Every structure is written in C-alpha cells, then in structure tokens.
Amino acid sequence: MTDKPTRRDLLKPVQLLGLAFIAAAFAGGVTLVAMGFFQALPAEDHQRALIVALVVAGVSFIATLLIVALLLLAVDPAEMDKPVDRPVLLPEEPDAPGGDEPSTT
C-alpha cells in the first residue's frame, strides 16, 4: 500500500464529531450559567434558559462541524509529507537587494 495519508485519514469522522460535541456542550453550559439556570428562579425562567441553551448548543455544534470540515478540505494530503525548511509566509525566492523598491532614506 502507500504511506501517504488519505483524505479519509485526515478527516477522522469520530474525532470531528467529538470536537463539535465538546464545543456544543461548552457553549450550552456557559449559556445555562449565564442565564441563571443553577439559581433559585421560577420554573418558566429555568425552562427558558434550558431552551436557549439547547439552541445555542445546536448552533455551536453545526457551526463547529462545518468550519472544521471546510478547513480540513483545504489540506492537500499529498502536501503532508513534504518538509518545510523555510518560513511559510515568505515568497519562494527572495528578491535581490536593490530591486524596484524605492528607498526610504
């Protein structure tokens, strides 16, 4: 077989779903705490806080799943094995000194 990672190896659906679930649980928990769910409030306030937390958790789950999946699609599996021995943000070939740029002095 081949040693190069495939796109399926990079995606790992269980890890992707796990990350999205953790983000959703965190967002839902923060919403519950922020809306006072754990305080002595009337029952309708508890119900409202729970509904809002579920909506926030659902939106967070879908958004995290979508964003991470789209970011993983930007990765080329063939590029995973290539070593990077130069700064990533610099151009491939450095410009010669004294080029077209005007002098600042």
C-alpha positions in Angstrom: 0.0 0.0 0.0 1.0 3.6 0.3 2.3 5.5 3.3 0.8 8.8 2.3 -2.2 9.9 4.3 -5.5 9.9 2.5 -8.2 12.5 2.9 -10.2 9.9 4.9 -7.3 9.6 7.3 -7.2 13.3 7.8 -10.9 13.7 8.4 -11.5 11.0 11.0 -15.3 11.5 11.4 -15.4 10.3 15.0 -12.9 12.9 16.1 -14.6 15.6 14.1 -18.0 14.8 15.7 -16.3 14.6 19.2 -14.8 18.0 18.8 -18.1 19.5 17.7 -19.9 17.8 20.6 -17.4 19.2 23.1 -17.8 22.7 21.7 -21.6 22.4 21.8 -21.5 21.2 25.4 -19.3 24.0 26.4 -21.5 26.6 24.7 -24.6 25.1 26.3 -23.1 25.1 29.7 -21.9 28.7 29.5 -25.4 29.7 28.4 -27.0 27.9 31.3 -24.7 29.5 33.8 -25.1 33.0 32.2 -28.9 32.7 32.2 -29.0 31.7 35.9 -30.2 28.1 35.4 -28.5 27.0 38.6 -30.1 29.7 40.8 -33.4 29.7 42.6 -35.6 31.1 39.9 -39.2 30.5 38.8 -39.9 27.4 36.7 -40.6 29.4 33.5 -37.1 31.0 33.7 -35.5 27.6 34.1 -37.4 26.3 31.1 -36.4 29.4 29.0 -32.8 29.0 30.0 -32.8 25.4 29.0 -34.4 26.1 25.6 -31.9 28.9 24.8 -29.0 26.7 25.9 -30.2 23.8 23.6 -30.5 26.2 20.7 -27.0 27.7 21.4 -25.5 24.2 21.7 -27.1 23.1 18.4 -25.9 26.1 16.6 -22.4 25.7 18.1 -22.4 22.0 17.1 -23.3 22.7 13.5 -21.0 25.7 13.1 -18.0 23.8 14.6 -18.7 20.8 12.4 -19.0 22.9 9.3 -16.0 25.1 10.0 -13.6 22.3 10.9 -14.8 20.2 7.9 -14.2 23.0 5.5 -10.8 23.7 7.0 -9.8 20.1 6.5 -10.9 20.2 2.9 -8.3 22.9 2.3 -5.5 20.5 3.3 -3.9 18.6 0.4 -3.0 15.1 1.7 0.0 15.0 -0.7 1.5 18.0 1.0 1.5 16.4 4.4 4.8 14.5 3.8 6.8 17.4 2.4 9.2 19.0 4.8 9.1 22.8 5.2 12.6 24.2 5.6 11.8 27.9 5.1 9.4 30.4 6.6 5.9 29.8 5.4 4.9 33.4 4.8 8.0 34.4 2.8 8.0 34.1 -1.0 9.6 31.1 -2.7 12.6 33.0 -4.0 13.8 36.0 -2.0 14.1 39.3 -4.0 17.5 40.6 -4.9 18.7 43.5 -2.8 18.5 46.9 -4.5 15.4 45.9 -6.6 12.5 48.1 -7.7 11.5 49.2 -4.2 12.1 52.9 -3.5 14.5 53.9 -0.8 13.0 55.2 2.5 16.0 57.4 3.4 
